[in-house]
Amino acid sequence: MLTFIAFLSLLAWGWLTFLQGGFWRASERLRDAPAPERWPEVVAVIPARDEAETIGNVIAAHMAADYPGRLSVVLADDGSSDATAEIAMAAAADKPREMDVVNVSPLPQGWSGKLWAVQNGLNRAAETAPGAKYILLTDADIALAPDTLTRLVAKAESDKLALASLMARLDARGPWAAFLIPAFIYFFQKLYPFPRANDPADNLAAAAGGCMLARADAIEQIGGMAALKGALIDDCALARKIKDTTPATRIWLGLADREAVSLRDNRALSSIWNMVARTAYAQLSNSPALLAGAVIGMALVYLAAPLTMLSLFSHGNLTATFYSAIACGLMGYTYWPTLRLYGRAPWESVLLPVAASLYTAMTITSALRYWRGKGGQWKGRTYQ
């Protein structure tokens, strides 16, 4: 039995390494594209709820964008109880870019707060920037580099993209974040292999909600945010809707370094735990059967091989140990590019099974919260 389990683990790692779209290469990056003949108008829509800590720096970054075309910003203030709107307006004061603040109307039944705020922002954008070709959907804790929008638009125009997005660089300060954030990025790439999402012939679709540049007509064609109004994993749902519009529709997803940086503090374990627990069970369609399968799968893929190697002297099964050694080698080899992205050492790849165990526990926490009627908690709201 041990030999069979070790062999299954090796098969899993062979499939992940060679047949899962090369997700682990971390190769999808924003590279320079030719400048278009005419820079189209862009309006940034930022939903915000109690974001006083980060919104000033975020708005300042938008105001400092070196985009050659017209850029305006719409901040959708979703009932903030702090000084989010005031800080945003102060950051935009006396700047050449225009910013408008819209107070989000009461949340209707069936909508998530973020998507309702985005829709309110889109409605205002249609009034203030009716000629905008692109909508920049970004979060209130994501700061863009001055040239990010210029490079994103150039790529979208050059490659005729309906949606281009960047997975922002997350805060990895402190021991917990340094340990868990690279693993989070690795697991996201495994779930949504970027090269497959970027292939128009592949039916996989994915996006990163912190920084998404979407064509306005593509959003209109799917029916706006109403098409995904209750989605908790709204970025990938949007990518799915847009990619499905026509067989020729192209989307692109890449990894950011300096281009997009999250300002949300991840130094506390609770910050990462809650981030994952909010949507992990939704990722499994709130299904107990899928949860059980995920737990078993994580144990088989990430724990079986290292535990078999560590217990060699108790079982003495050299064949199982041989299979496990190859599986562990593939595990470390595929994790290294993501570790390197975050400036971590190669030896830290041996800690991936521990990180996987913690993320499995976060997923179980997500299910427990859902069963207790507290699923999808975020910013004072609960979404079941």
N, C-alpha and C positions, 0 to 999 in steps of 0.2 A: 504493500500500500504506500509506503513512504517513497519508494522509487517512482510509483505512478504519479504521486502528488508532485514530486520534484520535476518529473518530465512535463507535467501539465504547466508548471510554472515556467519552465524553459520554453515551451511552445508559446505561452502568452507573451513572453519577452521577445521571442523571435518575431511574432506577429506585430507587436508594438514597434519594434525597431525597423522592420523592413516593409511592413504592409499598412502602416497607419499614416501614410502621407508625409513621412519624415517630419512629424510634428516637433520632434525634439531638437531639430537643428537650429531653431530660433533664427531662421534665415530671412523671414519676411520683415524687412526694414524699409523705412521711408527713404527712398533714394531720389536724388534730384531728377526732375523731368523738364523738358523744354517749356519755356514760358509761352503761354497762349498769345495769340495776336491781340486779344482784348481781354482784360481781366474782368470777369463777371462780378456782379454785386453779390455780397454775402451778408446774411444777418445771423448773428449768434443768438440762440435761445437758451437761457440758463434757468432751470427750475431751482428754487432755493427755499429752504425751510430751516430757520435757526442756524444760519451759516456765518454768524458774525466773526468767528475765529479765522475763517479763510477767505471770505468774499472780497475783502479789500484787495488782497494780493491778486486774486483771480481777475477782478475787473481791471486792475492796473495793468496786468499782462495783456488783456484784450486791447486796452487803450494804446499799448506800446507796440502792437503788431505792425510789422512793416509791409503789410499787404498793399499792393499798388492800386487795387480797386476800391470801391466803396464798401465799407464795413460798418455795420451798426450792431448794437447789442440790445436785446430785450431781456430784462430780468423778471421772471415770474415769481413774485414773492408769495409763497403759499402759507399765509397766516403766521409768519414768524413772530415769536414772542420776544425776540431780542432786536438788536439794531441792525439787522441784515440790510434792509433797504437804505437806511441812512448812511451806513458805511459804504455801500456800493455807490450811492450818488456822490459821496465825497470823493471817492477814488476816481470817478469819471468827470468831476468838475474841472472846467477849463481845459479839457482835452479835445483834440480835433475830432475824435470819433463820437458819434451820437449814442446815447443810452437812454432807454425808456424803461420805466418800471411799471408793471401791471400787477394789480392785486388780484390774486386768484380767487375766483368765485367759489362758493361752497361745494364740497366734494360730492358728486352724484353717486348713487348706488352703482356698484359694479366697477368703478374706476379705482386704480391705484393713485395715491396722491401725486407721485412724480409725473405720471403720464397725463393726469388732468392739468397739472401745472404746465407741462410742455404744451398741451393743446391750447391753453390760455395764451401762452407765449406765441404760439404759431398764429393764433387769431390776431393778436396785436401786430405781429410781423407782417401779416398780409395787408394791414392798414398802413403801417409806417414804411414798409419796404416792398411794395407790390411787384417791383421789377427784379427782386433778388432771384438769382438762378440757384443758389445753394443756401441751405440752412445748416449752420454749425450747431449741432446739439452737443452741449458739453455740461459737465457738472460744476457745482458751486465750490468744489474743492480741487479742481484741475487747473493748473497754471500752464499755459502754452508758451513756448519760446517765441521770440519775435518773428521768426521766419517759418513757424510751423504751418500757419494757415496758407501762406504763399506756396509752400511746397506741396501741401495737400491739394490745393486747387489746381496747381500745375499737373499733378499726377492724375487727378480726376478728369481734367480736360484732355490730357494726352491719351489716357487709357479708356476714355469714355465710360467712366464709372458712375453708377447711380448712387453708390454709397462707398465712402472710404473712411476707415476708422483706425484709431491707434489705441492699443492697450497701454495705458499710462504707466509710467514707472512708479511703483508704489513705495511708500515709506518703509525702509528696511533697517531703521536704526534700532539699536538695542538688541539684546540676545534673542528675545522671542521673535521679533520681526526678521532679524538676520537669518534665523533658522527656518521660519515658516513661510515667509513671503516668496522666496525663490520656488519653493515647492508648490505654492498656490499658482504661480505663473505656469509652472511645468504641468500641473494637473489641468489647468484651463486649456493649454495647448493640446493636451492629450484628448480631452473631451471634444474640442473643436479644432482639429488640425488646420492651421492657418493656410497652408498650401492648397488643401482641399476646398476650403471656403472661398479661396481666391480663384478657383478653377470654374469657369462658367459651365463646364460639362459635368461638374460634380454637384449632386443635389444638396450637399452640406452647406449650411449658411451660418455665419457667426459675425458678431461685431462686439466692440468694447464701448460701453455706453459713456465713458468719460470724455471721449473725443470722437464724434461722428460727423462727417461732412456728407450730407445727403442732398441730392437734387430736389428742389422744391416740387417739381412735377412728379417725381417718384413718390414723395410723401402724399401728394394729392391723389395720385392714381390708386394708392392702397386705401384711401379713405381717411387719411390722417391717423392720429393716435387712437381714434375710436376702434380701429381694426385690431388693436392689441390692448384695449383699455384696462383689462384686469391682470395683465402679465406682470409677474414679479421679475422674471429674467427678460426685461423688456428690450434690451439691446439685441439679443439674439433673435427675439421674436420679430423685431423690426427688420433685421437682416433677412429673415426667412420670408417675410411678406414681400419685401422689395425684390429679392432674387427670384421669387416665384412669379413675378408679373409677366415676364416673357422669357423664353429660352435664351435669348441673347443678352439679358440683363446681367451686368457685371458688378460685383462688389469686391472690396479689398480690405484686408485686415492685417495690420502689422504691429510689431513691438516697438515701443518708444524707448528712447534713452533720455536725452535732454529735451526732446520735442514736446512731450507732455508729461507733467510730473504731478502726482497726487500730493496734496498738502495735508491729507488726513493722517493723524498721528496713529501709528500702529505699534508703538512700543509696548503697550500693555497687551497681555495675552487675551484679555477680554475683548479688546477691540477687534482682533482677528477672529476670535471665536464667534462673536455676534455677527460679523460680516458674513461669515460662511453659513451659520445657523439660520440666518434670515431666509435664504433661498435654496439651501441644499436639498431639502425634502421636496420642494417644488420642482427641482431639476429631475427628481425621480417620479414626477407626476403624482405626488402624495400617495404612492402605492406601497403598502407593506411588503408585497411580494418583491417589488423592485428594490426596496430597502434591504431585504434579506439577501437578495442576489448581489447587491453592491457590497455589503459587508463581507460576504463569502468571497467575492471576487477580489476585494482589496487584500484580504488575508492570503489568498492564493498567490496573488501577483507580488505583493510587497513583503510578506512575512514568511511564507513557506521556505523560500530558498535560503535566506540568511539564518533562520532558525535551524534548518537542516544542517548547515555548515557548522554552526556553533555547537550543535549537539552530536557531532561526529563520534566522539569517544563514548557516548552512551548507546548509540545504535550501531556503529561500525559499518554502515552501508556506504561503501565507496562509490557505487554507481549513482545513488541518489545525491551524494555529495558532489560528484563530478557534474551532474546536471545542474545542481544548485550553484556551483561555482561559475558556470557559464552564464546562468540567469543573472547572478549578482554582477558579473562583469558587464553585461548588457545594460543592466539598471544604472550602474554608475556611469557608463559611457554615454547613455542618452541624457542623463541629468546634467552632465558637465557643461554643455553650452548655456543652459539657463543659469547655473551657478556663476559662470563667467560673466554673463550679462549683469549680474548684481555684485560683481567684484569679490566673489567668494572663492575659497580655495578648493582644489579638486578633491581633497580628502573628505570634504563635507558630504560627498555623494553617499558615503556609507551611512549617513544619518537619514536618508530618504525613507527607509522603512519606519523609523520612529515618527517622522513627520506624517507619513501616510496613516499611521495609527491614530494620531491626534485628529487628522481631518476626518477619519472615519467616526471618531467620537463626536466631532462637531456635527456630522450628518445625522447621527443618532439623536443628538440634542435637538436638531431641527425638527425631526419627526416627533419627539416628545412634546415640543412646544406646540406643534400643530394639533396633536391629539388632545392637548389641554386647552385648546381654543386660543392659543397665543402665537400662532404661526405668522411668519412674515412681519414681525414687529419692526417698525422703523419710524423714527421721528414722532413718537407718541401715537402711532396708528398701528392697528393689527389687521393683517390681511390673511384670511383663511383661504 
